[in-house]
Amino acid sequence: MKIVELIIDETDELNGIEAISIVENPAIEEDFVALKSQEFRFAELDKDKKLLVGPLLIPNKPIYRRNGEDEYYIYFSRDTVRKASQKYLKAGNQDQSTLEHETKIDGLTLVESWIVEDTDKDKSRLYSMEVPVGTWMGTVKVENDDIWNDYVKTGKVKGFSIEGYFADKLEEPQDKGLEEELEAEGLLAQVLSVVEAEDVELESYNDYPQGVVSNAKKVLEFVEKNGWGTCGTPVGKRRANQLANKEKITVSTIKRMQSYLIRHKKDLEASTSYTDGCGMLMYDAWGGKAALRWSESKLKELGIIEAGDEELKEPCWKGYEMVGFKMKNGKKVPNCVPIKK
C-alpha cells in the first residue's frame, strides 16, 4: 500500500492550514486533514472560561485514505507540522473556524498554540494527553453561545480537525518515529514494497463543462471588485479558483461538490444576485447548477452512485437543515437540526 507524505510547498501560497473545524467524527477527505477520532478528543473543557484544549495535528501518524479503488496512507513529518502551525499564525487565521467542515462560524479563536518538545514536561500532560513530540497543540476560546451550548456542552462536537492544502509525494519513510508507527500497525512491509521515486498522482478529472468554469470565473470577477465580505469558507474560495482554472479535482471533491450543491439549493433560491446575501455567490463558487448536473453524471459514470441513490435527495426533512455529519449505527449520516427562525 502506498504512503504519501503531505508537505508544505513553499512556492505555493495556497499551501497551509486555513481554518480549524470543530467536529464530531473527524474524517479524511481531499481538502481536510484529520486524525482518527479517538486521538482528536478535546483534552479539556473549561466550562467557566469556555476553552477547548487539544491536539491540532500529530506528526508521523499513518492515516488511512481511500479515493475510489485507490487505498493509501498519508502522514505529516514533524517539520511539516511545525511549518504548518507557523504559517497558520503568520497568515492571521486564528479566528477562522468552521463547524463540521461545512459552516463558517464566528466567535472561535485560537488563543494559545505550541509544539510539544518534551512529552514529560509538556503542558499537555496537565490534561492527561499522551501525545508524541512534535504534536501541534492548541487552546481555542469559544465566544459563541450557540456553539458552546448546542454543540460543545451537548457533546455534538468532540475534537478539532484541520482544513488546509498540502503538496504530496511518495517516498520511503525517513523518520524512525513513522517507521515505528507503521511497524506497530503491521504496515511497514506493505509501504516499502510499493515505494517508487516519483510523485503520486491520484485519480482526478477536469472534464466538467464550460458552464462550471464560467460560473466560478464570474464569482472571482465579482470578488475582485467587491471582496468576499462574510461569505464563504476557505474551502469554497479555493474551489472557485480550482474550477475557474479548470484544475483536476479528485473523486472525493466531486462527491463533496454534489453534496454541497444539493444542500444549498435553498440558499440559491433565496438570492437574486451576488449582492443579495451569500447564496448565489457561493453556489456559483462551487460551479452552480452546471456543476450539480456534471457531478451527478460523473459519479454515475464512475459507478459510485446510481439513479435514485439517496445521495441525490435532500438530506433533511422540511423544517430541518444539515449541519455536518454524525455517526448512526456505525454509518456516517447527515446531522439534521431544526432551522432557527
C-alpha positions, 0 to 999 in steps of 0.5 A: 500500500502506498504512503504519501507524505503531505508537505508544505510547498513553499512556492505555493501560497495556497499551501497551509492550514486555513481554518480549524473545524470543530467536529464530531467524527473527524474524517479524511477527505481531499481538502481536510486533514484529520486524525482518527477520532479517538486521538482528536478528543478535546483534552479539556473543557473549561466550562467557566472560561469556555476553552477547548484544549487539544491536539491540532495535528500529530506528526508521523501518524499513518492515516488511512485514505481511500479515493475510489479503488485507490487505498493509501496512507498519508502522514505529516513529518514533524517539520511539516507540522511545525511549518504548518502551525507557523504559517497558520499564525503568520497568515492571521487565521486564528479566528477562522473556524468552521463547524463540521467542515461545512459552516463558517462560524464566528466567535472561535479563536485560537488563543494559545498554540505550541509544539510539544518538545518534551512529552514529560514536561509538556503542558499537555500532560496537565490534561492527561494527553499522551501525545508524541513530540512534535504534536501541534497543540492548541487552546481555542476560546469559544465566544459563541453561545450557540456553539458552546451550548448546542454543540460543545456542552451537548457533546455534538462536537468532540475534537478539532480537525484541520482544513488546509492544502498540502503538496504530496509525494511518495517516498520511503519513510525517513523518520524512525518515529513513522517507521515505528508507527507503521511497524506497530500497525503491521504496515511497514512491509506493505509501504516499502514494497510499493515505494517508487521515486516519483510523485503520486498522482491520484485519480482526478478529472477536469472534464466538467463543462464550460458552464462550471468554469464560467460560473466560478470565473464570474464569482472571482470577477465579482470578488475582485471588485467587491471582496468576499465580505462574510461569505464563504469558507476557505474551502469554497474560495479555493474551489472557485479558483480550482474550477475557474482554472479548470484544475483536476479535482479528485473523486472525493471533491466531486462527491463533496461538490454534489453534496454541497450543491444539493444542500444549498439549493435553498440558499440559491433560491433565496438570492437574486444576485451576488449582492443579495446575501451569500447564496448565489455567490457561493453556489456559483463558487462551487460551479452552480447548477452546471456543476450539480448536473456534471457531478451527478453524471460523473459519479454515475459514470464512475459507478459510485452512485446510481439513479435514485441513490439517496445521495441525490435527495435532500438530506433533511426533512422540511423544517430541518437543515444539515449541519455536518455529519454524525455517526448512526449505527456505525454509518456516517449520516447527515446531522439534521437540526431544526432551522432557527427562525 
